[in-house]
């Protein structure tokens, strides 16, 4: 299995938490890693080079290859600079892990536009900017792999995370279209919803649960999705605590009304409309 040996992979938000785990793991199996991290706090404030530098030092000490990037994913210019770092240092870019993220948790009633915009700029805009920056290189070489870091908060919801959940779900929507547009050029795009104990989850889940969710369980799945051998695209995987399972949208047979129905007719058939006892994998009816 060729895996990711010799491949150049950009990992955003790789200075700590899951991003650090991804970078260390990928380097350990032969990838050349661009360790990108703005060096800020969990809420996105501040900046610095130490976090990315420390991970690069770890990789090099173990005999791997890596380079640090301190650019922000939240701007088009920052994304272009991150990819330029890969090209200037290693001469190519083959994979991207859109992992960078911040938290500004609060109930929806207290949500501020500033908190919404900040979370959007890093998660959703960052995923767009980085994917856009690597896309022409992937197309030209006929190979590319993208992993979007989504979240169970985006897939299922979580109290106090309307902004975070919306952006994580948005990355799945971006993945769904990139899967279609990238297929011809062997560009595969998938998403993971990791469950792991990191600084992002330190006060979100009970400690007894976090103790069962070491980040090391997630990295191998991310690594596989970046390989040439992987043929999967457009799928979402929940990964954590030793479990790996796919999450997908399903549809039932539904109800067909020959004429525009009345309110009462919709009400009468509502049980059939919502019945999920016999479902199949959903698809775009106009695609």
Backbone torsions as a table, in degrees:
resi	resn	phi	psi	omega
1	UNK	NA	124.8	-179.4
2	UNK	-72.4	-31.1	179.1
3	UNK	58.9	-128.8	179.6
4	UNK	-115.6	13.5	-177.7
5	UNK	-59.3	125.2	-179.7
6	UNK	81.4	-5.8	179.2
7	UNK	-81.1	148.8	178.5
8	UNK	-101.7	120.7	-174.7
9	UNK	-124.6	130.6	173.6
10	UNK	-93.9	126.3	175.2
11	UNK	-119.5	115.4	179.3
12	UNK	-87.4	152.4	-177.5
13	UNK	61.8	38.1	-171.7
14	UNK	-96.2	9.8	-179.2
15	UNK	-80.5	-13.1	-179.4
16	UNK	-162.9	175.4	175.4
17	UNK	57.4	-141.0	-177.9
18	UNK	-64.8	-37.7	179.3
19	UNK	-58.6	-42.9	176.3
20	UNK	-60.5	-44.4	178.8
21	UNK	-60.5	-42.1	178.9
22	UNK	-61.9	-46.6	-177.5
23	UNK	-62.1	-46.6	-179.5
24	UNK	-63.6	-42.7	-179.6
25	UNK	-65.5	-47.3	-178.7
26	UNK	-60.3	-42.1	178.3
27	UNK	-64.6	-36.0	-178.3
28	UNK	-67.2	-21.9	178.9
29	UNK	-107.3	18.3	167.7
30	UNK	103.2	1.0	178.5
31	UNK	-78.4	154.9	170.9
32	UNK	-98.8	122.3	-165.4
33	UNK	-114.5	131.1	168.0
34	UNK	-92.6	110.9	-177.8
35	UNK	-91.3	98.6	-178.2
36	UNK	-98.6	130.2	173.4
37	UNK	-161.3	130.0	177.8
38	UNK	-71.2	-20.1	177.9
39	UNK	80.8	22.3	-178.1
40	UNK	-91.7	-179.1	177.5
41	UNK	-80.3	176.5	-177.6
42	UNK	-60.8	-29.3	-179.7
43	UNK	-89.5	5.1	176.7
44	UNK	93.0	-4.4	-179.5
45	UNK	-81.0	152.2	176.5
46	UNK	80.0	174.6	179.1
47	UNK	-165.5	160.7	178.5
48	UNK	175.1	166.0	-176.0
49	UNK	-100.6	-12.0	-171.3
50	UNK	-61.7	-40.4	-175.3
51	UNK	-62.8	-50.0	178.9
52	UNK	-64.9	-41.9	-179.3
53	UNK	-60.7	-40.5	-179.2
54	UNK	-64.0	-40.1	179.3
55	UNK	-68.2	-41.6	177.0
56	UNK	-61.0	-41.5	179.2
57	UNK	-62.6	-40.8	177.2
58	UNK	-60.5	-45.0	-178.6
59	UNK	-63.8	-46.3	-178.7
60	UNK	-66.2	-37.1	178.7
61	UNK	-62.9	-28.9	179.3
62	UNK	-89.7	3.9	178.0
63	UNK	92.9	8.9	-179.4
64	UNK	-93.9	179.9	-179.0
65	UNK	-118.4	131.0	-179.1
66	UNK	-160.6	158.6	175.8
67	UNK	-141.2	145.5	-178.3
68	UNK	-90.1	149.1	172.9
69	UNK	-137.5	134.2	-177.2
70	UNK	-113.4	11.6	-176.1
71	UNK	-74.7	152.3	176.6
72	UNK	-80.4	137.6	176.2
73	UNK	-78.3	-11.0	-170.7
74	UNK	-83.2	4.4	176.1
75	UNK	-132.7	153.4	177.8
76	UNK	-62.9	-38.2	-179.6
77	UNK	-66.7	-40.6	178.6
78	UNK	-63.2	-43.5	178.6
79	UNK	-62.1	-42.8	178.9
80	UNK	-62.2	-38.0	179.9
81	UNK	-68.2	-38.0	177.9
82	UNK	-61.2	-45.6	179.9
83	UNK	-69.0	-36.3	176.3
84	UNK	-61.6	-35.9	176.6
85	UNK	-60.5	-42.0	177.2
86	UNK	-63.2	-46.2	-177.0
87	UNK	-68.3	-43.1	-178.2
88	UNK	-68.2	-33.8	-176.6
89	UNK	-87.2	-44.6	-172.2
90	UNK	-116.3	-7.7	174.9
91	UNK	83.0	3.6	-178.0
92	UNK	-167.6	171.6	169.5
93	UNK	-145.2	128.4	-175.3
94	UNK	-118.8	-23.4	-176.3
95	UNK	-144.4	156.1	-179.3
96	UNK	-142.2	130.6	171.9
97	UNK	-114.4	107.5	179.5
98	UNK	-81.7	83.7	-172.4
99	UNK	-108.1	-22.3	-173.6
100	UNK	-56.5	138.3	179.9
101	UNK	-163.4	160.0	175.1
102	UNK	-135.7	166.8	177.5
103	UNK	-123.8	136.2	168.8
104	UNK	-136.9	68.7	-172.9
105	UNK	-75.5	137.8	172.2
106	UNK	-172.2	158.2	178.9
107	UNK	-63.2	156.4	-177.7
108	UNK	-62.0	-34.2	179.1
109	UNK	-62.1	-29.5	-179.0
110	UNK	-101.6	-1.3	-176.4
111	UNK	-59.8	133.8	176.0
112	UNK	-103.6	153.8	177.3
113	UNK	-61.8	-34.6	177.5
114	UNK	-61.1	-44.8	179.8
115	UNK	-65.7	-38.2	176.3
116	UNK	-62.5	-49.3	-175.8
117	UNK	-66.3	-40.2	-179.1
118	UNK	-64.0	-44.6	179.4
119	UNK	-66.5	-40.8	177.6
120	UNK	-61.2	-42.9	-174.0
121	UNK	-63.4	-34.6	-179.0
122	UNK	-84.1	-49.7	-174.3
123	UNK	-75.3	-63.4	-172.2
124	UNK	-80.5	-48.8	177.3
125	UNK	-62.9	-41.9	179.0
126	UNK	-60.6	-42.3	177.0
127	UNK	-62.1	-39.1	177.2
128	UNK	-66.8	-50.3	-175.8
129	UNK	-60.8	-44.2	-178.7
130	UNK	-69.4	-42.7	178.8
131	UNK	-62.6	-40.2	178.3
132	UNK	-64.5	-37.4	-177.1
133	UNK	-70.6	-34.6	-179.5
134	UNK	-86.3	-19.1	-170.5
135	UNK	-55.1	-50.6	-178.4
136	UNK	-62.9	-32.2	178.0
137	UNK	-70.8	-39.3	176.5
138	UNK	-63.2	-44.7	-178.9
139	UNK	-63.9	-42.5	-177.2
140	UNK	-63.7	-38.4	-177.3
141	UNK	-92.0	-4.9	178.5
142	UNK	68.3	31.4	179.5
143	UNK	-162.4	136.1	174.7
144	UNK	-172.6	146.6	178.0
145	UNK	-134.8	130.4	177.6
146	UNK	-125.7	133.7	172.9
147	UNK	-118.4	120.1	176.4
148	UNK	-90.9	130.4	174.6
149	UNK	-87.3	97.6	175.7
150	UNK	-90.6	-154.1	-177.6
151	UNK	-163.6	151.4	172.7
152	UNK	-63.3	-22.7	175.5
153	UNK	-66.1	-32.8	176.5
154	UNK	-79.0	-33.7	-177.9
155	UNK	-79.0	-37.9	-172.4
156	UNK	-124.7	-12.6	-178.3
157	UNK	92.4	155.4	176.3
158	UNK	-159.0	132.0	-176.2
159	UNK	-56.9	132.7	177.2
160	UNK	84.9	5.4	-176.8
161	UNK	-128.2	43.7	179.2
162	UNK	-61.1	-43.1	-179.6
163	UNK	-68.2	-50.6	-178.6
164	UNK	-61.6	-47.3	-179.0
165	UNK	-63.0	-40.0	-179.9
166	UNK	-63.1	-41.2	-178.1
167	UNK	-73.0	-35.8	177.9
168	UNK	-68.1	-36.0	174.5
169	UNK	-69.1	-34.9	177.8
170	UNK	-60.8	-35.6	177.9
171	UNK	-64.5	-32.7	175.9
172	UNK	-68.0	-39.3	175.9
173	UNK	-62.7	-41.0	176.3
174	UNK	-62.2	-44.1	177.5
175	UNK	-56.7	-42.8	-176.1
176	UNK	-59.2	-37.7	179.7
177	UNK	-82.3	-38.8	178.7
178	UNK	-63.1	-30.9	174.6
179	UNK	-57.0	-45.0	-177.6
180	UNK	-70.6	-44.0	-175.0
181	UNK	-77.8	-20.5	-178.3
182	UNK	-94.0	-14.5	-172.0
183	UNK	-56.7	-41.9	-177.1
184	UNK	-61.7	-30.1	-176.6
185	UNK	-104.6	19.6	178.4
186	UNK	59.1	39.8	173.4
187	UNK	-105.8	114.9	-177.3
188	UNK	-109.4	136.5	-174.6
189	UNK	-131.4	124.8	178.5
190	UNK	-133.6	172.4	179.1
191	UNK	-134.2	148.4	173.3
192	UNK	-123.3	149.6	172.0
193	UNK	-117.3	93.1	-173.9
194	UNK	-77.9	146.0	171.6
195	UNK	-119.7	107.3	-174.3
196	UNK	-153.8	154.6	177.9
197	UNK	-86.4	106.9	177.5
198	UNK	-139.5	-178.5	178.1
199	UNK	-65.0	-22.9	178.7
200	UNK	-71.1	-28.2	-175.5
201	UNK	-110.7	5.3	-171.9
202	UNK	-55.9	-37.2	-177.7
203	UNK	-116.0	18.9	-178.4
204	UNK	-101.8	-35.1	-178.1
205	UNK	-118.9	155.7	177.4
206	UNK	-61.5	147.4	-177.7
207	UNK	-60.0	-37.2	-179.6
208	UNK	-63.9	-30.0	174.6
209	UNK	-74.6	-44.1	-179.4
210	UNK	-61.0	-32.5	-179.9
211	UNK	-62.5	-21.4	-179.0
212	UNK	-95.9	4.5	-173.0
213	UNK	-125.8	61.6	176.7
214	UNK	-66.5	140.6	-178.1
215	UNK	-59.6	-22.8	-175.9
216	UNK	-62.7	-18.8	178.8
217	UNK	-73.7	-21.3	-172.6
218	UNK	-87.3	-37.9	-171.7
219	UNK	-55.3	-42.7	-178.5
220	UNK	-61.8	-32.0	178.8
221	UNK	-71.2	-42.4	174.6
222	UNK	-59.4	-44.8	179.4
223	UNK	-58.6	-43.8	-179.5
224	UNK	-63.4	-40.0	-179.1
225	UNK	-64.7	-16.5	179.0
226	UNK	-92.9	-4.1	-174.4
227	UNK	-82.4	161.9	173.8
228	UNK	-68.2	-32.0	-178.1
229	UNK	-67.9	-29.4	179.1
230	UNK	-64.1	128.9	178.1
231	UNK	-114.3	2.4	-178.1
232	UNK	-78.4	141.8	174.7
233	UNK	-151.6	142.7	178.5
234	UNK	77.9	25.1	-178.6
235	UNK	-117.1	155.3	178.8
236	UNK	-118.4	131.4	-178.3
237	UNK	-125.3	128.5	170.8
238	UNK	-88.2	127.6	-173.4
239	UNK	-134.0	129.3	176.0
240	UNK	165.7	147.7	176.3
241	UNK	61.0	25.6	-179.0
242	UNK	91.9	-9.5	179.3
243	UNK	-95.6	141.0	171.9
244	UNK	-136.4	118.0	177.0
245	UNK	-144.0	150.8	-178.2
246	UNK	-89.0	139.2	175.2
247	UNK	-115.3	133.2	-177.8
248	UNK	-144.7	161.5	175.8
249	UNK	-88.1	137.4	-179.7
250	UNK	-122.2	162.0	177.7
251	UNK	-137.2	148.1	176.6
252	UNK	-95.3	-176.1	-179.1
253	UNK	-68.4	-27.1	177.1
254	UNK	74.1	-168.7	-178.6
255	UNK	-131.1	138.5	177.3
256	UNK	-111.4	122.8	175.5
257	UNK	-101.2	121.5	-179.2
258	UNK	-66.4	-26.7	177.9
259	UNK	-131.9	157.9	176.5
260	UNK	-51.6	123.4	-173.7
261	UNK	-79.9	158.2	172.1
262	UNK	-81.0	167.6	176.6
263	UNK	-57.6	-41.4	-179.7
264	UNK	-65.1	-39.5	-179.8
265	UNK	-66.0	-37.7	175.1
266	UNK	-63.4	-44.8	179.8
267	UNK	-60.2	-40.9	-178.9
268	UNK	-63.7	-32.8	-176.2
269	UNK	-100.9	7.6	-173.8
270	UNK	-61.0	-36.9	178.6
271	UNK	-62.3	-37.6	178.2
272	UNK	-72.3	-36.9	-179.6
273	UNK	-64.3	-36.1	-175.6
274	UNK	-97.0	-3.9	-176.2
275	UNK	-66.9	125.9	179.1
276	UNK	-114.9	24.7	-179.0
277	UNK	-73.7	-21.7	179.3
278	UNK	-139.4	99.9	-173.7
279	UNK	-127.0	165.4	174.5
280	UNK	-138.4	166.2	-178.4
281	UNK	-60.6	131.3	-177.0
282	UNK	-74.6	154.5	176.2
283	UNK	-149.9	160.6	179.4
284	UNK	-72.0	118.5	-176.4
285	UNK	-69.2	-15.8	179.9
286	UNK	-109.4	2.5	-177.6
287	UNK	-87.7	NA	NA
